[in-house]
Amino acid sequence: PKSDDKASLSSMNAKAMHTKQSKKPELMELTINQVGELDMRYPVGCSVWFQFDKTNNSNGGDNPGQSFHTGVITTVFIDLSSRDIIYKVKLIGQDGKQSEMIPEHELYYAPRCPVNISPSSPDKLETKGEILMCQSISHQQINTRTVLQLKVSLLKEQARLSNNPNDCEKLLDILHQLANIHMSLPILAESLIGKSIVTLKSHGNNLVAQQARELVKKWKGVANVEKDQACGSHDSTFTYFYTVLIIKAGNQFQVMNDVRSEFVKYRKVPKVGAEENESSNSTITTATGLC
């Protein structure tokens, strides 16, 4: 009898779990006033990109694996069970299906969206801008960029130390930063950072030489493991970055690249007769790595 009771209880639990998993989300539509009061990330009327497909190779360029859909927010809902924000998006330029329900974490601002960029420190003001592009970059690509930048700093510091060999504090800091990067065989192959570190194994400063030897040993281990696996490790995690046209005084603009999505927020613009950013006499400059 006890065995039958356990089997019955197990069956009931399985049915309850199936019912819970198959239950549709209970959505409540938010009014325009509620959307405004809650300061939604994507208000009604906001143009968005969604459903990035990083396996499609049709676009070419530096990130050939990116494709996406374009739409406009028409309605905002809240899932009463999970408290997640869900958006109804009207598709643009799509045949057949007219709209889709998209969770907030799968949406990104489309080009021409007016935005504010959060300051890097509390004592600075937000920066007004307009979205030019959104792109996904794998963590491996980000780490490769970082390693290449540190390699340049390393070579410059080595050249400086030729005249002042005892001041190795900055050199040690660069080695420490390299040690904290999740290294992979593709990063080692592209950056050739190993060759630069090997030369430091016999450095006159004992701490520098020790850190260099530890890095070489660590990276050899990474290379051997990935070679044994017949392929380099592939990091499929992506971070999304915006290219933003910054609005400055005097009809001047600045293009900011690699702005992280968490620093960007929609900016409400009063409707006027002319486009906000139109100018027949403007100057554009470029900068990288705002946030």
N, C-alpha and C positions, 0 to 999 in steps of 0.2 A: 504493500500500500504506500509506503514511503517513497518507493521508486516511482510509482505512478504519479504521486503528488509532485515530485520533482520534475517529471516529464511534462505534466500539465502546466506547472509554473513556467518552465522553460518555453513552452509553446505560447503561453500568454505574453511573456516578455518579448518574444520574437514578433508576434503580431503587433504589439504596442509600438515596437521600434520601427516596424515597416510602415505603420500608420503615421508615425511622427515624421519619418523621412519623406513619405510621399505627400504630406500635407503641403498645400500651396501656401505661399506667403500671404499674410493678411495685410493688404496695403490700404493706407489711408491717404487720400489726396489732400495736399496742402493748398490753401488759398494763396493768392498773390500776396496778400498782406502778411500771411504767415511766413512765406518764403523770404520776404523782405526783412521781417523781424529776426528770423533765424540766420540771416546773412549767409545764404547758401553759396557754396563754391561755384555752382553753375546755375545762375538764375534763369528764369523763363526768357527765351529769346537769344540766349548765348549760343554761339556757334561752336561746335565741338568736333573732335576726331575721336574715333573709338574702334575697337577690335583691330588693333595692330597685329598683323600677321608677319612674323619675322622669318617664316620659312618660304615666303614668296620672293623669287629672284627677278621680278619683272621691272623693278624700278631703276636698277643700276646705281651708279654713284658710289659714295663711300660706304653707304649702308644699303646694299642691294636687297637685303632681306626684309624690307619694310613695305607694308601696304596697309591701308586703313579705309574706314568709311567716314563720310562727312554728314553731319546733321545739325539740327537746331533743337534746343530744349523747348518742349511745349508744355509739359506738366511735371510736377515734382511730387513724389510719394514718399511715405515713410513705412517701412515694414514694422508693424506693431510687435512682432515676436522678436526680431533681431535688432530693431532700432536702426537698421541700415537705411540710407537714403537711396532711393531708386528714381531714375529719371526716364520719362518717356521722350524719346528722341525721334523727331521727324527726319527721315532720310532725304538727302539731297543727291540728285543725279542717279537714283537707283530705280530700276524697273521692277514692277511687281510689288513687293512689300513696302508699305508706306512708313511704318514706324517700328521701333524696337524699345524694349524696356532694358535699360543699362544701369548697373550699379555704379556708384560714384567713383570707386577706385579704378574703373576701366575707362574713364573719360579723360580727355585732354583738350586744352583750348586750341581752337582752329586758327589759322592765319587771319589777321585783321582784328582779332579780339583785343579790346583795350584792357590793359592790366596794370596793377601796381606790383612792384617788386619790393619785398621786405628788405629793410636795411640790415647790414651785417652787424651793426651794433645799435643798442637802444637809443643812443644820443643822436642818431641820424634819421632823416625823413625817408618816407617811401619814395620810390622812383616811378614816375609815370612812363608807360611804354605801350607798345603794340606788338602782338605776336607775329613773327615772320615764319617760324618753322618749329615743329616739335620732332625730335628724333630719339630713338632708343639706342643706348650704348651698353654693351655687355660689361660686366664687372672686369672681365679679362682685358677688354680694350681700355678701360679706365686705369687699371693697374699698369698696363703697358705704357700708357702716356706718363703716368707718375714715375715709373722707372726711368724712362728716357729723360724726363726733366731732372731727376736726381743724378743721372749720369752726367749731364751737362754741368750741374753744380759741383759734382765730384771732380771733374777734370779741371774746372776753374780753380777749385780749392787746392788741388795738387800743384797747379802752376803758381798759385800765390805762396804756397808753403815752401817752394824752392828757395825763396828769400827769407822765410821765417819758419823753419822746420819745427819749432817748439810749440807753436800755437795751433794745436790740433782739435780744439773744441768743436768747431763747425764740421770738420771732417768726421769726427766721431758721431755727431748728430745725424749726418747724412747716412752713415753706416747703420745707425739705429733705425732710421726710417725705412731703409731697405730691408732690414731684418723683420719688420712688422708687416711687410707686404706679402700677400698670399701669392707665392711664386708658382709658375708653371713652366713646362718645357717650351711652349710657344712664346712666352714672354722672354725667356732666356735666349731663345734663338733670334728673336727680332731685335732685342735691345743690345745683345752682346755685352751685357753688364758684367758677366763673369770675367771677361778678359781684363776689365778695368780693376776688378777687385783682386784678382790674382797678383797683380803688381804690388799690392799693398801688404802681402803676406810677409814680406821682408822689410817692412817700414821700420824706421828708426824708433818710432814711438811704440812701446810694448802694447798699449791698449788698442791702437789702430791695427797692429799686426795680428793680435789675438782675435779681434772682431772680424777681420778679413778672413782668417783661417776658418773661423766658425761658419761664416757665410758660405764660403766655397764648399765646405763639407756638407752643409745643409742643402745647398742647391744641387750638388752631385747626387745626393740621395733622392731629391725630387725628380731629377732627370732619369736616374736609373729605374725608379718605380714606374714612371710614365712610359719609358721605352719597353719595359717588361709587359706593359698593358697594350703594347702595339700601337698606341696613339696617345697624344697629349690629352690632359684633362680638359674638359670643355665646360666652362661656366655658363650656364644658360640663364643666369639671373641678369636682369636688365634694369638700368636706371634711365629715367626719361629727363631729357634736357630741352630747354627752349632757346631759340634764337630770338632776341627781342630788340625791336627798334625803340631806343630810348628817346623820349621827347625832351629837348632842351630849349632854353630861351634863345631868342634871336633866330628862329627858323633853322636851328641846327639840330642834327640828330646823331645818335651814336648807336652802332650795332653791337649788342652784347651777345656773345656766344656762351654756350654751356651753362645756362642758368638752370639750376635744379628746379623741378616742378613744385617742390614744397615751398619755395620762396615766391611763387607767382600766384596772384589772386585777381579775380575779375574786377575791373574798375567801371563803375557806372558812369556813363557819359550822357549829358543832356542832349536831346535831339535838337540839332540845328540844321540850317539850310545847306551848309557846306561840310565836306569831310573834315574831320578834326586835324588830320595830318597833311592835308594838301598844302603845297607851297611851291611857288615857281622859283624861289630863290633860297635854296637850303644847302646845308653842308652836312655830309655824313662821314663819321669816323668809325673805326672798328676797335673793339676791345674783346678780350677773352677771359672767361673764368670770373664772372661777377660774383657768383655765389658757389 
